Amino acid sequence: MKCAIIDNGEWIDLRAGPNSQPRTSGIHLSGIISHIARLTGRLDRDDESTGFSLETKLMMALGLAWEDWLAHQLPHVDYHFGELSLDGIICSPDGVDCATDTLYEFKTTRKSSFKTLECYDKQWMWISQNQGYCKMLGWTKVRQIIYFINGDYRPPTPQLITLAIDYTQAEIDANWQLMLKYRDAATPESHPPTR
């Protein structure tokens, strides 16, 4: 028998998933958050402007597949319903439950569940994203469903945790002011029109 590696996934296109929604060109909330995170050292330079690394693309693909599967387990959640826009900023939340005014966000991570949950206030990118979506929706409640691929690493085994988060309007508004402050410094996304 002969066996040889002939592919490593370099061809993966993250915009071509089963439920991919076309994105509008312009300033996206995720771009502002990434910009601030790079400026403050929370995120390295692996971003859209230089191209995602293969490792990052593979993790994102895993997360998108998990998110799609999970969304089908939650019939009360309107999944990938489209984009929102406020003050020239565009976003596309994972899902919403309009009956309870609750935002649903799905995450897949190799972070330790123990360390992440012990210091959730340090998860600035997640918190900022949640609060930005809440601002656009006019809501304060979030259900963040996190798939910890390696759990708490004691031993490394998958773990699923749902967090019920209630932000104050003051927290949401303060975060939005930060997003507005950096809006014009973020790199706009450019997407060709879909047919």
Secondary structure, DSSP 8 states (H G I E B T S, - for coil): --------STT--GGGSTT-----SB-BHHHHHHHHHHHTTSS-S-STTT---HHHHHHHHHHHHHHHHHHTT-TTSEET---EEETTEEE--SEEETTTTEEEEEEEE-S-HHHHHHTGGG-HHHHHHHHHHHHHHT--EEEEEEEETTTTSSS---EEEEEEEE--HHHHHHHHHHHHHHGGGS--B------
